[in-house]
Amino acid sequence: VWGIMNAFDAIASAGNTNLTTVAPAIAEALFATAIGLAAAIPAYIAYNAFSIEAGKFAGRLESFADDLQAAIARRLGTGPATPPSSSTPREL
C-alpha cells in the first residue's frame, strides 16, 4: 500500500505518467507484498495446525472428565448423573 501511495505521489510531483517515474514505487510495493505473504502463509498454516491440536486436546479432557465423573459416581454408589431437563427452569 505504501509503495502504491509513493507511486501516486511521484506521479503527482513529476507531473507525468512515465514508467520510469512509477516503476520504482510499484516494485517496492510488489516486494513488500511478497515479504508479507512469505510471513502470513506459514503463520496461517501453523495457526490451523495449533487450532486442530487444541481441539483434539479439549476433546480428550472432556472425555477424561466424563470418565472421572462416572468412576466417582460408581465409587459412591449413586449412579451416573443425569443432566437437568430442558423443560424445567434451572435455579441459580
C-alpha positions in Angstrom: 0.0 0.0 0.0 2.8 2.4 0.9 4.5 1.7 -2.4 1.3 2.5 -4.4 0.9 5.7 -2.4 4.5 6.6 -3.2 3.9 5.9 -6.8 0.9 8.2 -6.9 3.0 10.8 -5.0 5.8 10.5 -7.6 3.3 10.9 -10.4 1.8 14.0 -8.8 5.2 15.6 -8.1 6.7 14.7 -11.6 3.5 15.7 -13.4 3.7 12.8 -15.9 2.9 9.2 -16.0 6.2 8.0 -17.4 7.1 4.4 -16.5 10.5 5.5 -15.0 8.6 7.7 -12.5 6.2 5.0 -11.4 8.2 1.7 -11.6 10.4 2.1 -8.5 7.5 2.6 -6.2 5.4 -0.2 -7.8 8.4 -2.6 -7.5 8.7 -1.6 -3.8 5.1 -2.4 -3.3 5.3 -5.8 -5.0 8.4 -6.7 -3.0 6.7 -5.7 0.3 3.7 -7.8 -0.7 5.9 -10.8 -1.4 7.5 -10.5 2.0 4.1 -10.2 3.7 2.9 -13.3 2.0 6.0 -15.2 2.9 5.3 -14.4 6.6 1.5 -14.7 6.5 1.1 -18.1 4.8 3.3 -20.1 7.2 1.6 -18.3 10.1 -1.8 -19.3 8.8 -0.8 -22.9 8.4 0.7 -23.0 11.9 -2.4 -21.4 13.4 -4.6 -24.0 11.8 -2.4 -26.9 13.0 -2.4 -25.5 16.5 -6.1 -25.0 16.5 -6.8 -28.6 15.4 -4.4 -29.9 18.1 -6.1 -27.7 20.7 -9.5 -29.0 19.7 -8.3 -32.6 20.0 -6.8 -31.9 23.4 -10.1 -30.3 24.6 -11.9 -33.4 23.4 -9.6 -35.7 25.4 -10.0 -33.5 28.5 -13.8 -33.6 28.2 -13.7 -37.4 27.8 -11.4 -37.7 30.8 -13.8 -35.5 32.9 -16.8 -37.7 31.8 -14.9 -40.9 32.7 -13.7 -39.5 36.1 -17.3 -38.4 36.9 -18.6 -41.8 36.1 -15.9 -43.5 38.2 -16.6 -41.3 41.2 -20.4 -41.9 40.8 -19.8 -45.7 40.7 -17.5 -45.5 43.7 -20.1 -43.6 45.7 -22.9 -45.8 44.5 -25.0 -43.0 43.2 -25.1 -44.0 39.6 -24.4 -41.6 36.7 -25.5 -38.1 37.0 -28.3 -37.0 34.6 -28.2 -33.6 33.0 -31.1 -31.2 34.0 -34.2 -31.4 31.9 -34.6 -28.6 29.4 -38.3 -28.2 30.2 -37.8 -27.2 33.8 -36.1 -23.9 34.7 -32.8 -24.1 36.5 -32.3 -22.3 39.8 -29.2 -20.3 40.3 
